[in-house]
Amino acid sequence: MQNTLEDSAIDKAYEDLKKRYAAKASDSLTTAERLSEKYNRFSLVRLLSFLGGVVLIAVLWVQWWPLGAVSTIVFLLLFYRFVLWHQSIKREEELNRRLHEINLAEGKAMNYDFSTFSDGEEYAQAEHPYAIDLDIFGRHSIYQACNRTVSVLGGRQLAHLMTQPASIEKIKARQEALCELAPEVDWRQDFQALGMGTTDDEVHFNLLKKWLSDPLFFEGKKGLKAMLVFVPIWMTVGTVISFTILPLEAIIFFLLLPAVILRNTLKKVNDLHNRTAKAVDILEKYADLISHVEKKEWQAPLLKEIRSHFSHKEVIASKSIKRLAYIINQLNVRYNPFAILLNLYALWDLQWMRQLDRWKKSNATLLLTWFEALQQIDALNSLAVLHANNPDWTFAQIGLEEKIQAIEIGHPLIHRRIRVPNDIELPTDGHIKLVTGSNMGGKTTFLRTLGLNVVMAMTGLPVCARKFSLPPMWVYTSMRTQDSLHESTSSFFAELKRLKTIIEAVESQKDTQPPQPKILFLLDEILKGTNSADRHKGSKALLLQLIQSKGSGLVATHDLELGHLESQYPAAIENWCFEVDIEEGKLSFDYKLKRGVSKSFNATILMKEMGIKM
């Protein structure tokens, strides 16, 4: 899918995107303000209607009670519909205010300000093969640039996609899905807006999952089930008798039965209720999101598959989840002080525990399937935003040829106006490119450029390149190794542990062929924690071992002596460099990758600028 847009057309495409987001932000705010005024106007109408209705009904009851009774029923029905309509105006207003926020955030993102979005720092793991070194998580990371998830499930799934390279089949399926999702701006933003109203919590979600695995409350309790029917009859008869035949104090005798039942079941009801009580808002939010997905017809196979999970025979996922939320909400009535009367006269808690049992028996296994499908569409929605916001990026071609080939590859997190692209071709069956250069010349950035684009390609994302092809690859890096106080390890020992992990990974994959993934390693200033002699000797041994294991990658180094290895192993090692021009004591970087060993140095100039006398 090679990008053939000219630079002027690309600039126009980006400007059009910015204008579109600005216009949508303005339109949403205008609509929200209009709806707010409408809601306030009808708030007064609602109050006057209620007061007028009460007065009218009172008059009709006095004049002729049958007419008063009919009028009461009609009024309550009409007023209830009016209240629902009035509340829908408020919901629409809130939705438009969220859309306003969404488009303002996208406008900032077009200027590479991703601070509005969660950065996924909680998913960063130091031992991961590349997450720390390639800025997958954290401030101004690729996760933050992508992340538009609106559920804790989607955020976790997005992190999973970016840290677990996919198969060729899955990558192609995601690419097709993103191509269909990207142009659906309104649908994607409505999905975001629907999910922004409630913040879900991993703790409450896990409690809900625990409830799903619990045994049914009424399992093996036929007598207790019978009490659900008997107690309301028993209390109705008892109340009538106490008020007509027996002394009023006799009601205490009738209350003993429900009181004993409630006392004997209280602990178990409390335990099970605690696992569901906080889930109402989350379930209602998930139901709205799923309903939004259910209403959309897709063509991409992956999107069609996700949507199909929400339909199971005659069960509609969104309606079923709303039903669960309603049941839990009714059970939450027990927090009301007057609920004691509902429990004594109708075993209210147990009635709704019975409803929970019935729901769980029919839908328990489906609920987790629905949640899994929801987290997939939530994550894909985020990936689609990155595709939509970068019209000049292209999808990688994942094939069987053992070679990485990139034309005009750039770092996706550097602003496009200052980003400097480069070309590279790297065999993946035992080949190392040694990259030398002066400080600040671009070595480390280029390593991250290649590594991050490979990760994006293996996720199914478009990449920041004019053309990019590669076989399936797993990336391993050693760039930001640090000491660990709690493990009492130095930075040098931490680096050795990291290199050991890379060596083992390379050796484990040395005999594999595409479509099985190979290892791409990216090493920056290896063995920097020891003296120059040991560093050179150790680096040389490491490079030769990696070549023998058919490992491929980039190694950035200041050790120019390693450049001599190219003449000894011309098929396996190549020298590349980033140079710096020095004119009148000033440094000038072009950040272009060139063939050969670096011949320029700038450390002396930089130290002088820092006040070190040379």
N, C-alpha and C positions, 0 to 999 in steps of 0.2 A: 504494500500500500504506500508507494513512494510519494512524497510530497513534492509537487511541482509548482507550488505557488511562488511567484516572484516576491522579492522583499517588500515592494510597495504594497502588493496585495495582502501580504501577511500583516504589515503595519495597519492596513485598513481593517482587516479582520479583527485585530485586537482592539482597535478603537471602537468598532461597531459593538463588540461585546461589552466594553465599558459603558457605552451610551445606553445599551439595552438594559444593563443592570441598574443604571441610574434612573432610567425612565420607569422601570418596574418598581423601584423603591419609591419614587414620587407618586406613582399611580396607586400603589398599595396604601400609602399614608393618606392620600386624599380620600380613598374609599373608606378607610378606617374612621376618619374624622366625620364623614357623612353618616356612617352607620351609628357612630356614637351620638350624634345629634338626634337621629331617628329613635334610638333606644331611649334617650332621655325624654323626648316628647311623649312617647307611648308609656313611659313609666307613670306619668301623671294620668293618662287615660286609663291605665290599669288600676290605679288607686280609686279614681272616680267611679269606674265601672263596678268595682267591688262594693264600694259604699252604696252606690245607687241600687245595685242588685239586692243587697241585704235589706235595704228599706222596702223595696218593691215586694220582695218575698214575704217580709213581715206583714205587710198590708194584706197580701193575698191569703196568707194563713188565717188572718183574723176574719176576713170576709167569707172564705169558704176553704176549709182545710184540704180537700182533694186538689183544688187548683193550686194551693200553696205547695203541696207535696210535689206535684208535677213540675211546677215552676222551679222548685229547688233543684230537682234532678237536671232539668234543662240548663239552668244557670251554671251549675257546677261543671257540667260537660263543656259548655261553651267557654266558660272562664278558664278551664284547664287547657283547652286548645289555644286560647289566647296567650296564656302564660308560656306554653311551649313555643309558640311563634315568637313571642317577645324575647325569650331566652336564646332563640336561634339567631336573632340579630346580634346579640352580645357575642356569641361564639364566632359569628362571621367577622365581627369587628376585631376580635382577638386574633383570628386567623390572618387578617390583612396586616395587622401590626407585626406579626411574626414574619410575614412575607417581606415587609419593609426592612426588618432587621436582617433577614437572609440576603436580600439584594445589596444592602449596604456592605455587608461582610464580603460578598462576592466582588464588589467594586474594590474593596481593600485588597482582596486576594489577587486581583489582576495587577496590582502594584507590588506583589510579593510580600504583602503584610498578612500573615496567616494567624496573627495573635488572637483572633476571635475564636478560633477552633481549638478543641482539646488536643494536646500534643501527644497523648498516649504514653507519657513517661512511666506510668505504672506497668507497662508491658516490657520495658527495657530490661534485658538480662545480660549481665557482663559476660557470661559464658557463651552467649549465642555466637555463632560463627562470624556474623558481620553486623549485627544490629547497632552496636555502639559506634563502631568505626565509620559506618556509612550514613549516620544520622537518620536512621529509620524512625526513631522516636525522639521526643524532646522538642525544645524550642526551635522553630524554623526547620523542622524535619519534613521528610516526605510524607509521614503519617499525618502531620498537622496540615500540610498542603492539601492532602486528599480528604481528610476527615470531615464528613458531613453527617455522620451517623447520629441517630436520635434515640438509640436504645443501648443499654449496656451490652446486650447480646451482639448488636451490630458492631459496636466498637471493638469488642473482643474478636469478632470474626475478621474485621479489617486487619487487626494486628496479626492474626493467624495467616491471612493471605500473604502478608508482606514478609513473613518470617519462615514460610514453608514453600519452597519452590514447587510448582505444579507440573503435571505431565503435559506433553504436547497437546493431547486431546482436551484437557481442561483449559489450557491457555487459549486455544482456538475458540472454545465455547465462550469463554469470558470476553474475548475480543469481539465476537459477534454480538454478545449481549451489550457491551459498552457502545458499540456502533449504533444500536437501536435506542439505548437509553439516553445517550448524549444529547440528541436534538429535542428530547421531550422535556424541555426546561420547565414548563408549567407543571407537568406531572411530578417531576422530581422535587420541585420546590414545595408543591402542595404536600407531598409526602413528608418533607422536612418540617413544614409548619404544623402538620397534624401531630408530629412527635415531640414538638418543643414544649408542649404545655405541661408535661409531667416528667420529673426526673426519676427514672427507675433506679433500683438499688439491687446490687448483687446479693445482698443478704436476704432481702425479701423474696427475690427470685429463687434462691436456694431453699428457703423455707417452703415455698410453694412446691418445688420439686420433691422435697421431703414428704409433704402431704400426699402427693401422688403415689408415693411408694408405701404409704401407711395402709394397714388393713381397713376395710370398710367399717364404719362406726357401728352399724347395726348388724354386722355379720354374726349369725348365730344367735340373735336376740329377738326371737319371734314374739315373746311376751312384751318386750319394750315397744315393738312395732304396734302391737295391739293397743297399747296405752295411748298412742298418738290419736286413735279414734275414740277410745273409751273416755279419757280424761275430759275432753271438752263437753261430752254429753253428761258425764258425772257432775261437773262443776255447774253446768247450766241448770240441771235438775236440782242440785243442792242449793243454788242461789234462790231459785223460785220457791222451794220449800221453806228456806230460812226466812224469806220475806213474807210468806203467806200463812204457813201452818205452824212451823216451829219457831222458837225464840230466835232472834237475830244471831245470838252467840253460837247457834248450831252450825253456822258457816265454817267455824274452826274445824269441826269434825270432817267436813268435806275437803278442806284445804290440806289435811294431813297427807292424803294420797299423792297429789302432785308435788308437795314439799319433799316427801321421802324420795320420790323418783328424781327430782332435780338435785337433791343432795348427793345421791348415789352416783349420778352421772357428771357432776360438776367438774371434777378434776380432768376427766378425759375430754369433756367438751372444751375446757379452757386450753388444754394442750393442743388440740387440733385447731381450735380457733386462732391461737397465736401464730400458727403457720400460714394462715390465710388472711388474717384481719387487715394487714397492710397492703394487700395485693390488689385491692379494688381499682385504684387509680391506674396502676400499671396494666391491669387486664383491660380496662376501658381504652387506654391508649393503644395497646397492641391490637385490640379489636378494630379501632379506627384505621390503623395502618394497614392491617390485613384487608379490611373492606376496600381501601383505596387500591390495593393490588388486585383484588378480585374483580373490580370493575373494568380493568384494563386488559385488552387482548394483545398478546405479543406474538412475534414471529420467530425471534431467536430461540433456538431449542432450549437453552439454559433457562431463559425467562419463562418459557412455556412449562418447563418441568417444575420450576419453583411455584408457579401459579397453580399447577395441578395438585400440589400438596394441600391446598386449602379447600379442595372439594373431595369429599369421601362419601360416596353413595348419596344419601339425602342430607348429609350433615354439611352445613355451611359454616366454615371456621369462625368468621367474624361474629355471626349470630350466636354460635355456641359459646364463645368466649364472653360475649356480653351477658349471656344467661348466667355464666359462672360468676361474673362480677356482681350481677343482681342478687344472686343467692347469698354471696358473702356479705353484701351490703345489708340484706335483711337480717342476717345473723349478727351484724354489728349493732343492730338496734338494742342488743342486750346492754350496751353502754348507757342507754337512756334510763333514768331512775324509774320511769313508769313501766319499764319492761318487765318488772316483777309481776305485774298484773297479767301481762300477756303470757308469761311463763306459767303462772299458777292456773290460769283458765284454759290455756291451749298448748302448754309445753312448747312455747315459741322456739327456744333454742333447739330442742330435739326435732321439731318439725323441719327446721332448715338444715339441721345435720342430716336428716333423711334425704332432703333434696340434694345436698352435697354428695351423698353416697350414690344416688341415682345418676348424677352428672358424671361422677368419677368412673362409675362402672361402664358408662357408654363412651367416655371421651378421654380417659386418662392417657392412653397410649398415643392418641392423636395430638394431644396438646403439645407434647415435646416435639413432635414432627412439625407442627405449625410454628413453634418457636424457632426451630432450626431453619425452616424456609424463610421466616421473617428476617433472621439475622443475615441470611445470604443476600436478600434483596436490599437490605439496609447497607451492607458493605458495598455491593455493586453500585448502588446509587452514588456512593462516595467516589468510587473509582471513575464513574461516568463524568463527574464534575471536572476531574483533572483532564479528561479527554476533551470535554467541551470547552474548557478554558484555555486550551493550547492547540489551536487549529493547525499549527505548523509541525506538530509532533507526528510521529508515525508509529504504526505497530510493527514490532519486530517479527521477522520471519524465522520461526523455530524449525530447524530441519535436521538432517542427518550428516551434513558436511562438517568435518571436524575443524572448524575454523570460525573465529569471531571476526566479522567484518563490519566496521562502522564508518560511515561517511558523515562528516560534520556533526560529530557527537559532542554534546555540551552538558554541563552540570545543570540538572533541572531546577535546582533551588537558587541559582544565580540569575539575577534579572536579565532578561533576554537582550537588553540594550548594551550590557557590558559583558555578557557571556562570550567567551572565545571558543569556537568549535575546533575540533581536530579530527583527523582521520587515523584509523588504526586497523591493522590486520594482524590477528594473532592465532596461529595454529594451536589446537587444543590437545595435541597428542605428544606433549613433551617439548615445550618451548617457553623461553623466558626472555622478556624484554627488560634490559637494565636501563633505568631512567635516571640520568644524572642531571645536575643543574645547581645553580646557586640558590641561596635562601630566598624564599618568597617568589621563586620563578614559576611555580605552578605544578611541581612534581606530585605533591600530595593531593592537590585538587584534581589532577588528572586521574590518579588512582581511584579516587572516590567517584569521579565522573563515570569511569568504565564500570566500576563495581555497582553503583546505584542503578545505572541503566540496565545492567544485567538482571539485577533484582526486580526492577520494574517489568522487564520483559518476561521473566519467569513468574510474575504475578498475573500477567495478562494485561498490564497497563501499556499505553503508548509510551514510547521512549523519546528522549530529547535528542533526536538525530534526524538527518535527512534520509538515511537508510541504515538499517541495522539487521544483521543476520547472525545467527549463532545456533549451535546445538544445545541441548539441555545442559545447564550448568548449575553447580552449587558453588556459592562464593564463600571463601574463607579469608579473613583478613588478620593482619597484625600491624596495628597502627597506633593505638592509644593505650597500650598496656600500662597499668599503674600498679604501684605497690598496694598491699592489702594489710592494714594494721591488725585486723581481727584474725588473719591467718598468719601473721608475722612473716610475710614474704616481701622481698624487695621487688622493685620494678623489673630488675634484670631477671630474677627467678620467675616472675609472672610472665615475662616475655618468653622465656624458655618453655614454660608450660604451654603457652599459646602456640609456639612453633611446633611443639611435640604433637599437639592436637591436629595441626595442619598437615604434618608429615604423615600421621596415621590416616587422615582422611584421604590424602593423595594416594597412598599405597593401597588403601582399601578399594579404590576406584580405578587403579591403573590398567586393569584388563577389561574394563567395560567399554562398550561401544554404544553410540547413539541408537535408540532413544534413551538408553540408560545415561544418567547425568555424569559428567566428569567434574573435576574440581578446578575452579579458577581461584588462584591465590593472589593476594595483593599485600605486599610487604613493604613497609616504610621504615627505612633506617634500622635494619635489623641489628641486633646485638649491640645497641648503642650504649648499654650499661657497662661495658668492659673496655679495656685498653685497646688502642688501635691495632696492635699486632694480633691479639686474640680475636678482635672483631673481624679483621680481614681473613684470617685463617678459618674462623668458624663460618663466616658468610660464604666463602668459597666452597667449603665442604657441604654446607646446606644446599646451595644452588645445584651442585653436581648430584646430590642425593635426590633432589626434587626432579631433576631431568631424567635420571635413571628410572624414577617411578612414573615417568610420563606425565608429570605435572606441568601445568602451564599457568603463566601469570605475569604480573608486573612487579618489579622490585625497584623501588626508589632508593637511591644511595648517594652519599657524598664520597664514598670510597672509589676514587677514580681508578685505582689499581684493578678493581674487578672488571674494568673494561677490557683488560687483556684476554679475558676468557672467550671473547668473541672469536679471536683468531684460532683458539684451540678447539672450540666447539661451534663452528660457523653455522651449522644447521639447527642448533638448539638455543643459541644465545645471540641476541642482537643488542647493539648499543643505540639508545635514543636519548635525547636531552632537551632541556629548556635553557635557552641562553638569555643573557641580560646585556644590554648595551649601557655603557658608562660614558656620559658626555659631560665634561666640566664638573665632574664629581657627582653628577646626578644619575640615578638609576632609571632605566627604561625597560619595561617588560613587555614582550609581545605575546607571551603565553602560548606560543606555537611549538608543537612537537617537531623536533628535527632529528635527522639521522646522525649518529656518532656520539662521542663522549664530550661532555661540556668542557668548554675552554674558558669560561668566564667565572669570576668569583666576586662576591660582594660583601663578604662578612666583615672585611676591614672597614669598608665605608660605613656599614651599618653600626659597627662598634664605635667609630668616631662620632657618628651622629648621636649616639647615646652618651657621649662624654668620656669615652675611654681613650686615653692618650696612647697612641701607638708609636 
